[in-house]
């Protein structure tokens, strides 16, 4: 009776533990993205935090607070400013659209007719709409609802992203303050699960995450420099400031076009058709750098094949969103290392068995 009862109690304990873990996962599920971002931010800036902690004489709370404030000013604040600026521009664009609907479109700009291929046709069509704007007004009214829905969804997404980033920085404060103890527990748990390879796999994952961070920042720097050169060559005012905005927006998908596309439209509006075309071509080149430079930089830091990192970055982003840029390469790096160590272990066993096999063959 006693062994049977003990077996039942053990199984019941495992069931309760599984239910408890499932409940914890359900509770934390809405905050998964914020938690992952907090881990990425904390881990990638941990060496800087250690230097600051030593400088402050080991005061962990103060060091964590200063790091969190620095993240707020460097990461969150620029996106808030850019979001507010875009909101003002959308409001101004809406006002102009309503004015055009009430008074009809103005005369076509002079640069429109100079656009190669379609310029003359577009200019003539614009003049016909200016003469009779009723079709344009009807089309605009039909577009108001879907465009408003898209803008509202974009505003909600931007607001949610900023709140999530703010929550990540708040979580990062506690990870900075208590991160050493948490890292020890994670290391012990990994060794308990994966054995002697656990610590090594943690190092592989950590190096990959750090490599992704450096890859994103390095790519953003390259894109900002290229965009700044293009703005300066084309004569766009405030080229340095626009390059700085490009740097911050390059860390998010489809960020650089938010800067260089309005610059190209401004050049067209000023009558600089050639420079506007140059700006579009140069902007496409700037945006395409992300697909090559980022995987290459990440592969340099993680000692992984370039093609594997390339698929990890793109596949992770398509599957998990922007946070997948970190998840994809990390998963592939750990899997690649496991396969590599398994193949090396198999090779070692084969080499160790080779002399025995040779002796048996000789004896036969």
C-alpha positions in Angstrom: 0.0 0.0 0.0 2.7 2.4 0.9 4.7 2.2 -2.4 1.5 2.5 -4.4 0.3 5.5 -2.3 3.8 7.1 -2.6 3.7 6.7 -6.4 0.2 8.3 -6.6 1.4 11.2 -4.4 4.4 11.7 -6.7 2.3 11.8 -9.8 -0.2 14.1 -8.2 2.7 16.4 -7.2 3.9 16.5 -10.9 0.4 17.3 -12.1 0.1 20.2 -9.6 3.5 21.5 -10.6 2.5 21.4 -14.3 -0.7 23.2 -13.5 1.2 25.8 -11.5 3.7 26.4 -14.3 0.9 26.6 -16.8 -0.9 29.2 -14.7 2.3 31.2 -14.3 2.8 31.2 -18.1 -0.8 32.3 -18.7 -0.3 35.2 -16.2 3.0 36.3 -17.9 1.9 35.7 -21.5 0.6 39.3 -22.1 4.0 40.7 -21.0 6.1 38.2 -22.9 7.3 40.8 -25.5 8.1 43.4 -22.8 10.0 40.8 -20.7 12.0 39.7 -23.7 12.9 43.3 -24.6 13.9 43.9 -21.0 16.2 40.9 -21.1 17.7 42.0 -24.4 18.3 45.6 -23.2 19.7 44.5 -19.8 22.0 41.8 -21.2 23.4 43.9 -24.0 24.2 46.8 -21.7 25.4 44.7 -18.7 29.1 45.4 -19.2 28.3 49.2 -19.0 26.2 48.6 -15.9 29.1 46.8 -14.2 31.4 49.7 -14.9 28.9 52.2 -13.5 28.3 49.9 -10.5 32.0 49.9 -9.7 32.2 53.7 -10.2 29.3 54.2 -7.7 30.9 51.9 -5.1 28.5 49.0 -5.5 25.2 51.0 -5.0 23.0 48.7 -7.2 19.8 50.7 -6.9 21.4 54.0 -8.0 23.3 52.3 -10.8 20.1 50.6 -12.0 18.1 53.8 -11.8 20.8 55.7 -13.9 20.9 53.0 -16.5 17.1 53.0 -16.8 17.0 56.8 -17.1 19.7 56.6 -19.8 17.6 54.1 -21.7 14.6 56.3 -21.4 16.5 59.3 -22.9 18.3 57.4 -25.6 15.7 54.8 -26.7 12.2 55.9 -25.7 12.3 59.7 -25.9 13.4 60.0 -29.6 10.5 57.7 -30.6 8.1 59.9 -28.6 9.4 63.0 -30.3 9.3 61.4 -33.8 5.7 60.1 -33.1 4.6 63.6 -32.0 6.2 65.1 -35.1 4.5 62.6 -37.4 1.2 63.3 -35.6 1.5 67.0 -36.3 2.3 66.3 -39.9 -0.7 64.1 -40.3 -2.9 66.8 -38.7 -1.5 69.4 -41.2 -2.0 67.0 -44.1 -5.6 66.4 -43.0 -6.3 70.1 -42.9 -4.9 70.6 -46.4 -6.9 67.7 -47.7 -10.1 69.2 -46.3 -9.2 72.6 -47.8 -8.6 70.9 -51.2 -11.9 69.1 -51.0 -13.8 72.4 -50.3 -12.0 74.6 -52.8 -10.7 72.1 -55.4 -7.1 71.1 -56.1 -4.6 73.8 -56.9 -2.8 74.0 -60.2 -0.3 71.2 -60.8 3.3 72.0 -59.7 5.8 72.7 -62.4 8.0 69.8 -61.5 5.2 67.2 -62.2 5.4 67.7 -66.0 9.2 67.1 -65.9 8.9 63.6 -64.3 10.2 61.2 -67.0 7.6 58.9 -68.6 4.4 59.9 -66.7 4.9 63.6 -66.0 2.9 65.0 -68.9 0.0 62.6 -68.5 -0.1 63.2 -64.7 0.0 67.0 -65.2 -2.9 66.9 -67.8 -4.9 64.7 -65.5 -4.3 67.0 -62.6 -5.6 70.0 -64.7 -8.7 68.1 -65.6 -9.4 67.4 -61.9 -8.8 71.1 -61.1 -11.4 72.0 -63.8 -14.0 69.5 -62.4 -13.2 68.3 -59.0 -16.4 66.4 -58.3 -14.9 62.9 -59.2 -11.9 63.7 -57.0 -14.2 64.7 -54.1 -16.3 61.5 -54.4 -13.2 59.3 -54.5 -11.7 61.1 -51.5 -14.9 60.6 -49.5 -14.8 56.9 -50.3 -11.2 56.8 -49.1 -11.8 58.7 -45.9 -13.0 55.7 -43.9 -10.3 53.2 -44.8 -7.5 55.8 -44.6 -8.9 56.9 -41.2 -8.9 53.2 -40.1 -5.3 52.7 -41.2 -4.2 55.9 -39.4 -6.1 54.9 -36.3 -4.6 51.4 -36.3 -1.1 52.9 -36.8 -1.6 55.3 -34.0 -2.8 52.5 -31.7 0.1 50.3 -32.7 2.6 53.2 -32.1 1.1 53.9 -28.7 1.1 50.2 -27.7 4.7 49.9 -28.8 5.8 53.0 -26.8 4.0 51.7 -23.7 5.6 48.3 -24.2 9.0 49.9 -24.5 8.4 51.9 -21.3 7.4 48.7 -19.5 10.5 47.0 -20.8 12.7 49.8 -19.4 10.9 49.6 -16.0 11.5 45.8 -15.9 15.1 46.4 -16.9 15.6 48.5 -13.8 14.8 45.4 -11.6 16.9 43.2 -13.8 19.8 45.5 -13.4 19.4 45.7 -9.7 18.8 41.9 -9.1 20.3 40.5 -12.3 23.4 38.9 -10.8 21.3 36.6 -8.5 18.8 35.9 -11.3 21.7 35.0 -13.7 23.1 32.5 -11.1 19.7 30.8 -10.8 19.3 30.6 -14.6 22.8 29.1 -14.9 22.1 26.5 -12.3 18.8 25.6 -13.9 20.4 25.3 -17.3 23.1 23.0 -16.0 20.5 20.9 -14.2 18.6 20.5 -17.5 21.4 20.3 -20.1 24.2 19.0 -17.9 27.8 20.1 -18.5 26.8 21.7 -21.8 24.3 24.1 -20.2 26.8 26.9 -19.3 28.3 26.7 -22.8 24.9 27.0 -24.5 24.1 30.0 -22.3 27.3 31.6 -23.5 26.4 30.9 -27.1 22.9 32.4 -26.6 24.4 35.4 -24.9 27.0 36.0 -27.5 24.3 35.8 -30.2 22.0 38.3 -28.5 24.9 40.7 -28.0 25.9 40.2 -31.7 22.4 41.0 -32.8 22.4 44.2 -30.7 25.7 45.3 -32.2 24.5 44.3 -35.7 21.4 46.4 -35.3 23.3 49.4 -34.0 26.0 49.0 -36.6 23.5 48.8 -39.4 21.7 51.8 -38.1 25.0 53.7 -38.1 25.8 52.7 -41.7 22.3 53.6 -42.9 22.4 57.0 -41.1 25.8 57.9 -42.6 24.6 56.9 -46.1 21.4 58.8 -45.7 23.2 61.9 -44.4 25.6 61.8 -47.4 22.6 61.5 -49.8 20.8 64.4 -48.1 23.9 66.5 -48.3 24.6 65.7 -52.0 20.9 66.4 -52.9 20.9 69.7 -51.0 18.3 68.7 -48.5 18.3 71.2 -45.5 19.2 69.9 -42.0 21.0 66.8 -43.4 22.7 66.1 -40.2 19.5 66.1 -38.1 17.7 64.0 -40.7 20.6 61.5 -40.6 20.3 61.4 -36.8 16.6 60.6 -37.1 17.4 57.9 -39.7 19.8 56.3 -37.1 17.0 56.0 -34.5 14.3 54.9 -37.0 16.7 52.3 -38.6 16.3 50.0 -35.6 12.6 49.5 -36.5 11.3 47.9 -39.7 10.6 50.3 -42.6 12.1 53.1 -40.6 14.5 54.9 -43.0 11.8 55.5 -45.7 9.9 57.7 -43.2 12.8 60.1 -43.6 14.2 59.9 -47.1 10.8 59.6 -48.9 9.5 62.9 -47.6 12.9 64.4 -48.5 12.5 63.2 -52.0 8.9 64.6 -52.2 10.2 67.9 -51.0 12.9 67.9 -53.7 10.2 67.3 -56.4 8.0 70.0 -54.9 11.0 72.4 -55.1 11.3 71.6 -58.8 14.5 69.6 -58.4 13.2 66.6 -60.4 16.7 65.1 -61.0 17.7 65.3 -57.3 14.3 63.9 -56.3 14.8 60.8 -58.5 18.4 60.5 -57.1 17.0 60.7 -53.5 14.5 57.8 -54.2 17.2 55.6 -55.8 19.7 56.4 -53.0 17.0 55.8 -50.4 16.2 52.4 -51.8 19.9 51.6 -51.6 20.0 52.8 -48.0 17.0 50.6 -47.0 18.5 47.6 -48.8 21.7 47.8 -46.7 19.7 46.3 -43.8 19.4 42.9 -45.5 23.1 42.5 -46.0 25.0 44.4 -43.4 23.0 43.3 -40.4 23.3 39.5 -40.9 27.0 40.0 -41.7 27.7 42.0 -38.5 25.8 39.4 -36.4 27.7 36.5 -38.0 31.0 38.2 -37.1 30.0 38.3 -33.4 28.5 34.9 -33.1 30.9 32.7 -35.2 28.0 31.3 -37.2 27.7 30.9 -41.0 26.4 34.1 -42.7 23.5 32.2 -44.4 22.3 30.8 -41.1 22.2 34.2 -39.5 20.5 35.7 -42.6 17.7 33.1 -42.3 17.5 33.6 -38.6 17.1 37.3 -38.8 14.5 37.3 -41.6 12.6 34.2 -40.4 12.6 35.4 -36.8 11.2 38.8 -37.8 8.5 37.2 -40.0 7.5 34.7 -37.3 7.7 36.7 -34.1 7.8 40.3 -35.3 10.6 42.7 -34.5 11.6 40.8 -31.4 12.2 37.8 -33.7 15.3 39.6 -34.9 16.8 38.4 -31.6 14.9 35.2 -31.1 15.6 33.7 -34.6 19.4 34.0 -34.6 19.6 32.9 -31.0 17.5 29.7 -31.6 19.5 28.8 -34.7 22.8 29.6 -32.9 22.0 27.2 -30.0 20.7 24.6 -32.4 23.8 24.9 -34.6 26.0 24.5 -31.6 24.1 21.5 -30.3 24.4 19.8 -33.7 28.1 20.7 -33.9 28.9 19.3 -30.5 26.9 16.2 -31.2 28.8 15.6 -34.5 32.1 16.2 -32.8 31.2 13.7 -30.0 30.2 11.1 -32.6 33.4 11.7 -34.5 35.4 11.2 -31.2 33.6 8.0 -30.5 34.3 6.8 -34.0 38.0 7.6 -33.7 38.2 5.9 -30.3 36.6 2.7 -31.8 38.8 2.7 -34.9 41.9 1.0 -33.3 39.7 -1.7 -31.8 38.1 -2.4 -35.2 41.5 -2.5 -36.9 42.8 -5.0 -34.4 39.8 -7.3 -34.9 40.2 -7.1 -38.6 44.0 -8.0 -38.4 43.2 -10.9 -36.0 40.7 -12.2 -38.5 
